[in-house]
Amino acid sequence: MPHDFDAAIHLTPLGEHRFAGATHPAYANMVGPYGGVVAAALLNAALQHPQRLGDPIALTVNFAAPPADGGFEIDARPVRTNRSTQHWSLTLSQDDGVAVTATAVFATRRQTWSAPEAAFPPGLPAAADLQRLKMPGLPAWTRRYDMRFMPGEAPRMGEGGAPQSLSRLWVREEPPRPLDFASLAAVCDCFFPRIFFRRGTPAPVGTVTLTSFFHADAALLAAQGERHLLGSAQGQRFRNGYFDQSAQIWSDDGQLLASSHQMVYYRE
């Protein structure tokens, strides 16, 4: 049997630039499907397109409306191909029109001078030393991830707010699955909304736009395999119905694999 994630992002070619897919109940969210798996399905359309060049380095997903449960179509078109970069326009549509738009940039990487600047957080306990998060009543998609928060950094719903929204956790797919670009795109959205941490109470929320940058190549993802990733996320500003949050995804040996930034709508 295929992994639920592979079933959720499975696409059937319909002709030039067009693919058919369907939402999967294992990745249901409060309304419609989990945004991370929607982003992964859109990226997958470009990944399996016969005109694809290189590997993804950036993906921006704009949620014009919450996708409904059921079937959808993706239009994936390379709008320009240069010597080392390829630019994509992606659209997810359902019966009532366009639900999600996206752009992606693919590139062929070459060996050049390279250096890290962001630092892997020091002194954190290993995934094996932490308990998996168990919170009854969470949407189905959360059970598709093994989440292990650092001590004191899990959301404390109903216990009052916190002065800041930083949280760090070890995370991997459940059941385990080898990391690839599609699953990396999905895990960039695995962080609970930062307003839950600041206020300690649930609120209607929805991602409006999510941009992920992929710093890893295929070889680095293959080396990570099925092991836990370290995720770190923090909000920066909550104001008049919108907030943003930045995140980083690290390999367990300290390699920065991806970074992301999103703007989220909230309502009191």
C-alpha positions as CSV (number, residue, x, y, z in Angstrom):
1,M,0.0,0.0,0.0
2,P,1.3,3.5,-0.8
3,H,2.0,5.9,2.1
4,D,-0.9,8.2,2.8
5,F,1.2,11.2,1.8
6,D,1.9,9.7,-1.6
7,A,-1.7,8.9,-2.1
8,A,-2.6,12.5,-1.1
9,I,-0.3,14.1,-3.7
10,H,-0.9,11.5,-6.4
11,L,-1.7,13.2,-9.8
12,T,-3.0,11.8,-13.0
13,P,-1.9,13.5,-16.2
14,L,-4.9,14.9,-18.2
15,G,-3.0,16.3,-21.1
16,E,-0.5,19.1,-21.7
17,H,0.1,21.0,-18.4
18,R,-3.0,19.5,-16.6
19,F,-3.2,17.0,-13.8
20,A,-6.1,15.6,-11.7
21,G,-5.9,14.9,-8.0
22,A,-8.1,14.5,-5.0
23,T,-7.9,15.4,-1.3
24,H,-7.2,12.6,1.2
25,P,-9.0,12.2,4.5
26,A,-5.8,11.5,6.4
27,Y,-4.8,15.1,5.8
28,A,-8.0,16.8,6.7
29,N,-7.8,20.1,8.5
30,M,-10.4,22.2,10.4
31,V,-11.7,23.3,7.0
32,G,-10.7,21.4,3.9
33,P,-7.3,19.8,3.5
34,Y,-4.0,20.6,5.4
35,G,-2.3,23.4,3.5
36,G,1.1,21.7,3.5
37,V,-0.2,18.8,1.5
38,V,-1.9,21.2,-0.9
39,A,1.5,22.9,-1.4
40,A,3.1,19.5,-1.9
41,A,0.5,18.5,-4.6
42,L,1.1,21.7,-6.5
43,L,4.9,21.2,-6.3
44,N,4.4,17.6,-7.4
45,A,2.8,18.7,-10.6
46,A,6.0,20.6,-11.6
47,L,8.2,17.8,-10.3
48,Q,6.6,15.2,-12.6
49,H,6.1,17.5,-15.6
50,P,8.1,16.3,-18.6
51,Q,9.6,19.8,-19.1
52,R,11.0,20.1,-15.6
53,L,14.5,21.4,-15.3
54,G,16.5,20.9,-12.1
55,D,15.2,20.8,-8.5
56,P,13.0,23.3,-6.7
57,I,14.6,26.2,-4.8
58,A,11.4,28.2,-4.0
59,L,7.6,27.8,-3.8
60,T,5.0,30.4,-3.1
61,V,1.4,29.2,-2.5
62,N,-1.5,31.7,-2.3
63,F,-4.7,30.4,-0.9
64,A,-7.5,32.3,-2.6
65,A,-10.1,30.1,-0.9
66,P,-10.0,27.0,1.2
67,P,-9.9,24.0,-1.1
68,A,-13.0,21.8,-0.7
69,D,-12.7,18.0,0.0
70,G,-12.9,16.1,-3.2
71,G,-11.3,16.3,-6.7
72,F,-9.3,19.1,-8.1
73,E,-7.2,19.9,-11.2
74,I,-3.8,21.5,-11.4
75,D,-2.5,23.5,-14.3
76,A,1.3,23.5,-14.2
77,R,3.2,25.6,-16.8
78,P,6.8,26.5,-17.2
79,V,6.6,30.2,-18.1
80,R,10.3,30.7,-18.7
81,T,13.4,28.5,-18.8
82,N,16.9,30.0,-18.5
83,R,20.3,28.4,-18.4
84,S,20.1,27.6,-14.8
85,T,16.6,28.5,-13.6
86,Q,13.1,27.6,-14.6
87,H,10.0,29.5,-13.5
88,W,6.6,28.0,-13.0
89,S,3.0,29.1,-12.8
90,L,0.6,26.7,-10.9
91,T,-3.1,26.8,-10.4
92,L,-5.4,24.5,-8.4
93,S,-9.1,24.7,-9.5
94,Q,-12.3,23.0,-8.4
95,D,-15.9,23.3,-9.7
96,D,-16.4,26.7,-8.2
97,G,-13.2,28.2,-9.7
98,V,-9.6,28.8,-8.7
99,A,-8.9,27.9,-5.1
100,V,-5.1,28.2,-5.0
101,T,-2.4,29.9,-7.1
102,A,1.3,29.3,-6.9
103,T,4.7,30.0,-8.4
104,A,7.8,27.9,-8.2
105,V,11.4,28.3,-9.2
106,F,13.5,25.3,-10.1
107,A,17.3,25.5,-10.7
108,T,20.3,23.4,-11.5
109,R,22.9,23.8,-8.8
110,R,26.6,23.9,-9.5
111,Q,29.5,23.4,-7.1
112,T,30.5,26.9,-5.8
113,W,31.8,28.5,-2.7
114,S,29.2,27.7,0.0
115,A,28.9,28.6,3.7
116,P,26.3,28.5,6.4
117,E,25.2,31.5,8.4
118,A,22.1,30.5,10.3
119,A,23.1,28.4,13.3
120,F,21.6,25.1,14.4
121,P,20.1,25.6,17.9
122,P,22.5,24.2,20.4
123,G,21.9,22.0,23.4
124,L,18.5,20.6,22.5
125,P,17.4,17.1,23.6
126,A,17.3,14.4,21.0
127,A,14.0,13.2,19.5
128,A,14.3,9.9,21.3
129,D,14.4,11.7,24.7
130,L,11.1,13.5,24.2
131,Q,7.5,12.4,24.2
132,R,5.3,12.5,21.1
133,L,2.6,15.2,21.2
134,K,-0.8,13.9,22.1
135,M,-3.6,16.4,22.0
136,P,-7.2,15.0,21.6
137,G,-9.4,16.8,19.1
138,L,-6.7,18.0,16.7
139,P,-7.4,17.7,12.9
140,A,-6.5,14.4,11.2
141,W,-3.4,15.8,9.5
142,T,-1.6,16.2,12.8
143,R,-1.7,12.4,13.3
144,R,0.4,12.0,10.1
145,Y,3.3,13.6,11.9
146,D,5.3,12.5,14.9
147,M,5.8,15.8,16.7
148,R,8.1,16.1,19.8
149,F,8.2,19.6,21.2
150,M,11.1,20.9,23.3
151,P,10.2,21.0,27.0
152,G,7.8,23.9,27.8
153,E,7.3,24.8,24.1
154,A,4.2,22.8,23.1
155,P,1.0,24.8,22.8
156,R,-0.8,25.2,26.1
157,M,-4.4,25.6,25.1
158,G,-6.6,26.9,27.8
159,E,-3.7,27.8,30.1
160,G,-3.3,31.4,29.2
161,G,-1.1,33.2,26.7
162,A,2.7,33.4,26.4
163,P,5.0,36.4,26.0
164,Q,6.5,35.0,22.8
165,S,5.6,32.4,20.2
166,L,8.9,30.6,19.5
167,S,8.6,26.8,19.5
168,R,11.0,24.1,18.4
169,L,10.2,20.5,17.7
170,W,11.4,17.3,16.2
171,V,9.1,16.1,13.5
172,R,8.8,13.4,10.9
173,E,6.1,11.7,8.9
174,E,4.0,9.0,10.6
175,P,4.5,6.3,9.5
176,P,8.1,7.2,8.6
177,R,8.8,8.0,4.9
178,P,12.0,9.0,3.2
179,L,12.3,12.8,2.8
180,D,12.0,14.3,-0.6
181,F,11.1,17.8,-2.0
182,A,7.3,17.2,-1.9
183,S,7.4,16.1,1.8
184,L,9.8,19.0,2.6
185,A,7.3,21.4,1.1
186,A,4.5,19.9,3.3
187,V,6.5,19.9,6.5
188,C,7.2,23.7,6.1
189,D,3.6,24.2,7.0
190,C,3.5,21.8,10.0
191,F,3.8,24.5,12.6
192,F,0.7,25.4,14.6
193,P,-0.5,29.0,14.2
194,R,1.6,31.3,16.4
195,I,-1.5,33.0,17.7
196,F,-2.4,29.8,19.5
197,F,0.9,30.1,21.5
198,R,0.5,33.8,22.2
199,R,-3.1,33.7,23.4
200,G,-3.5,30.1,24.6
201,T,-6.9,29.8,23.0
202,P,-8.1,28.6,19.6
203,A,-9.2,31.1,17.0
204,P,-10.4,30.8,13.4
205,V,-7.3,31.1,11.2
206,G,-6.2,30.4,7.7
207,T,-2.9,30.8,5.8
208,V,-3.2,33.4,3.0
209,T,0.2,33.0,1.5
210,L,3.2,30.7,2.2
211,T,6.7,30.9,0.7
212,S,9.2,28.1,1.2
213,F,12.9,28.2,0.2
214,F,14.7,24.9,-0.4
215,H,18.4,25.1,0.6
216,A,18.9,21.3,0.1
217,D,19.5,19.3,-3.0
218,A,18.2,15.8,-3.7
219,A,21.3,14.2,-2.3
220,L,21.0,16.0,1.0
221,L,17.4,15.0,1.3
222,A,18.2,11.4,0.5
223,A,20.9,11.4,3.2
224,Q,18.3,12.5,5.8
225,G,16.1,9.5,5.0
226,E,13.3,8.9,7.5
227,R,14.9,10.5,10.6
228,H,13.4,13.3,12.5
229,L,13.8,16.9,11.3
230,L,14.2,19.9,13.6
231,G,11.6,22.6,13.1
232,S,11.7,26.1,14.6
233,A,9.0,28.8,14.2
234,Q,8.2,32.2,15.6
235,G,5.7,35.0,14.8
236,Q,6.9,38.6,14.3
237,R,3.8,40.8,14.3
238,F,0.1,40.2,15.1
239,R,-2.0,43.1,13.9
240,N,-5.6,43.7,12.8
241,G,-6.5,40.3,11.7
242,Y,-3.2,39.1,10.2
243,F,0.1,37.8,11.5
244,D,3.2,36.4,10.0
245,Q,5.4,33.5,11.1
246,S,8.9,32.4,10.0
247,A,10.2,28.9,10.2
248,Q,13.3,26.8,9.6
249,I,13.7,23.1,8.9
250,W,17.0,21.4,9.8
251,S,18.4,17.9,9.3
252,D,19.2,16.0,12.5
253,D,22.9,16.6,11.8
254,G,22.6,20.4,11.6
255,Q,22.0,21.2,7.9
256,L,19.5,23.9,7.1
257,L,17.2,22.2,4.6
258,A,14.4,24.8,4.1
259,S,13.1,28.1,5.5
260,S,9.6,29.5,5.1
261,H,7.5,32.6,5.8
262,Q,3.7,32.9,5.8
263,M,1.0,35.4,6.4
264,V,-2.0,34.1,8.3
265,Y,-5.5,35.5,8.7
266,Y,-7.2,35.3,12.1
267,R,-10.5,36.2,13.5
268,E,-11.5,36.7,17.2
